[in-house]
Amino acid sequence: TKIESDEVGIVTIQEGKSISDPSKIAADEMDMNIHQNFQDTDAFLKHGGQKGLQIPVLRAGGYAINPWFAQVKKQKMVEVQIGECAVVTNFVGEEGTDTSDINVNAKIVENGLKGIWRDPLGPGKHAINLEICKVDIVPTTQILLSWANDESSAHKFDANLKTITIRTADAFNVNMDVRVIIHIAMADAPKVVANLGSVDNMISQVSEPAISSHFRNAAQAVQALELYTKRSEIQQKAKEHIQNVLKIHHIESKDTMIADVVLP
């Protein structure tokens, strides 16, 4: 079996002891030197190796592995680009102590333990077994979100965001394009994943409802023409409101801007 330089090999053993613990999804980890990277079948079995999915992965190189003893599945390394981090949710290992506070809905633990890892992975290629963990890529650069029908940023997080339609105090329907710049600090990325699951969920469940509802509520107290004359005042109030809402979810709102107002 040949593993390329940008790959890892995920091993499933077909002989040995069974996994008796119902809470485990993979076999107990064994030092790879004992069985020479699963090439020494006798040594693996004599040291009590368990059959099933294995936690360690094979790195780049060639391996002489008995196909009746083990199956090897090739997988690309997890690549994290500059301006991103990777939040790892590990499904195996020892139960760790929760390092998060009461504002986080899931368990955040030290790296290597079972749960969401406290320290995200930085830019680079990482040899991670995706059969025993989940990786969420979180952008750490500033993200521009556009509430506009014909505009979407390169990251596509705002692909489903549309122009906000508001109704003013004098009963006019007004279309408003809004732009919001947000930032997720690398240290807060695990908290965002723990609370909301992903960046897409953060936008659909927090940012979109908060921003749309704020402008609709604010419009009820102003006349249609005041959206021009009091534009800066409305924009400043929106900026403060969005900052307070997103701060609860460990997201920093840099700025909120009214891009365009189309009166009937």
ZIGI-V318882 format. One record per backbone hydrogen bond with DSSP energy under -1.0 kcal/mol. NH is the residue of the N-H (numbers start at 1). CO is the residue of the C=O. Records with the same first field share a line. If there is no record, write none. Layout:
NH: CO / CO
This chain:
3: 61
7: 4
8: 75
9: 58
10: 73
12: 71
13: 52
14: 69
17: 49
24: 21
27: 53
34: 31
37: 32
39: 35
40: 35
44: 40
45: 41
46: 42
47: 43
48: 45
49: 44
51: 17
52: 13
54: 11
58: 9
61: 3
63: 1
69: 66
70: 66
71: 12
73: 10
75: 8
77: 6
78: 126
80: 124
84: 81
85: 138
86: 121
87: 136
89: 134
90: 115
91: 132
99: 108
104: 101
109: 116
113: 110
114: 94
115: 90
116: 107
117: 88
118: 109
121: 86
124: 80
126: 78
128: 126
132: 129
134: 89
136: 87
138: 85
140: 83
141: 83
143: 182
145: 180
147: 178
148: 146
156: 153
159: 156
161: 158
164: 176
166: 174
168: 172
169: 222
171: 168
174: 166
175: 262
176: 164
177: 260
178: 147
179: 257
180: 145
181: 255
182: 143
183: 252
192: 188
193: 189
194: 190
195: 191
196: 192
197: 193
202: 198
203: 199
204: 200
205: 201
206: 202
207: 202
208: 203
210: 206
211: 207
212: 208
213: 209
214: 210
215: 211
216: 212
217: 213
218: 214
219: 215
221: 218
222: 219
227: 224
228: 225
229: 225
230: 226
234: 230
235: 231
236: 232
237: 233
238: 234
239: 235
240: 236
241: 237
242: 238
243: 239
244: 240
245: 241
246: 242
247: 243
250: 247
251: 246
252: 183
254: 181
255: 181
257: 179
259: 177
260: 177
262: 175
